[in-house]
Amino acid sequence: MADAYIIDAARTPRGIGKAGKGALTEFHPGRLLAQVFEEIGNRNDLNTEEIDDVVVACSSQIGKQGSCVGRMAALDAGWSDKACGMTLDRFCGSGITSVNIAAANLMSGMDDLCVAGGVEMMSYTPTVPRADKNRTVDGSNLHLRNLHAQPHQGICADMIATLDGFTREDVDALAVESQKRAKHAIDNGYFDKSLIKVRNEDGSIALEAEEFPRPGTTMESLAKLDTVFDKFMQVAIDETGETFDQLVKRAYPDMNINHIHHAGNSSGVVDGAAAIIMASKEYAARVGWKPRARVRAIATVGGSPTLMLNEPGPAANKVLARAGMTADDIDLFEVNEAFSVVAAKFMRDLKLDPEKVNVNGGAMALGHPIGATGSILIGTALDELERRDLNTALITMCTGGGMAPAIIIERV
């Protein structure tokens, strides 16, 4: 099997995903991603006529995010029309999946040059359920619903916390630490290598730094926040009139959910885009690129769609087994902080040293642009490996529908 090499990674800062408040909300998602393509292409003298495929993740492929944003953004960046493009959706795991697909194409020997990445404008796609808008993972497929109850992800997070014994104090403490680490990373320029400046049409800078972090967050300030997802329980899911409470009771009729998640210990709603250039060993040598890392292994697992968020641990174990490694062989871990309990359970189940996990903060502090996050985390992990002169990183994340992709990268 051939090697898949990571040549470079770039991304936008994450902008607050609220219309009228965030710096990126007026951008077309294709134009936002195209700016990342332009930057990463220019700084690597990328011959876009030789790109075999552009593999882009976007979870909400509606409106401006429809029409195969992967292909459209490549064209918008001025890349050759010979550079094919595709757009995929694996919910929150899309941005790792795009890299994994590109890696698989390279490792199979079928491709020599790919660009992977993702984009998501959360300001276009509200996540709060409303009775007049279908916000269900099952798409109101009632036959599927009778097989698998799939509540809102925030409710799933509270269900997992209840079943696994995590307290409000546990998840709040992790959120405070995420903010603290993110502030330290920003203040010391740890993200600068991958960040691009997003520019308006007139060339002025729209955003050049992370917009979402709340560095003053404390246990005391979080204690003042009301929990959120208990408020969803009596909301009608769709035109059927069924509520989330009724949906949960289909699978867990006796569960008394301890609702502990709120805005401060859940991932932030943001806009963002990311890209990663990947190539075969032969192609990199031919054009004179020095690869930064290679892909050791990739994996995806599925599990309970009702609890939904439990699979990062099993995904990590699967990808470690494929690589012939153990958790002790990994220098840094990135697990998406979709909700605090996801990261807390991941660390506890794998018995990890917290000092090796999300070392520069996570989505609770920095935000989660769904389709882009996985690619952002891979670039963040690579930058940090280089900064610390370490070798290996494992990146994983939960997704809707009860899945998790994972990847191990190794510096070369």
Secondary structure, 3 states (H helix, E strand, C coil): CCCEEEEEEEECCCEECCCCCCCCCCCCHHHHHHHHHHHHHHHCCCCHHHCCEEEEECCCCCHHHCCCHHHHHHHHCCCCCCCCEEEECCHHHHHHHHHHHHHHHHHCCCCCEEEEEEEEEHHHCCCCCECCECCCCCCCCHHHHHHCCCCCHHHHHHHHHHHHCCCHHHHHHHHHHHHHHHHHHHHCCCCCCCECCEECCCCCEEECCCCCCCCCCCHHHHHCCCCCCCCCCCCECCCCCCEHHHHHHHHCCCCCCCCCCCHHHECCCEEEEEEEEEEEHHHHHHHCCCCCEEEEEEEEEECCCCCCCCCHHHHHHHHHHHHCCCHHHCCEEEECCCEHHHHHHHHHHHCCCHHHECCCCCHHHHCCCHHHHHHHHHHHHHHHHHHHCCCEEEEECCECCCEEEEEEEEEC
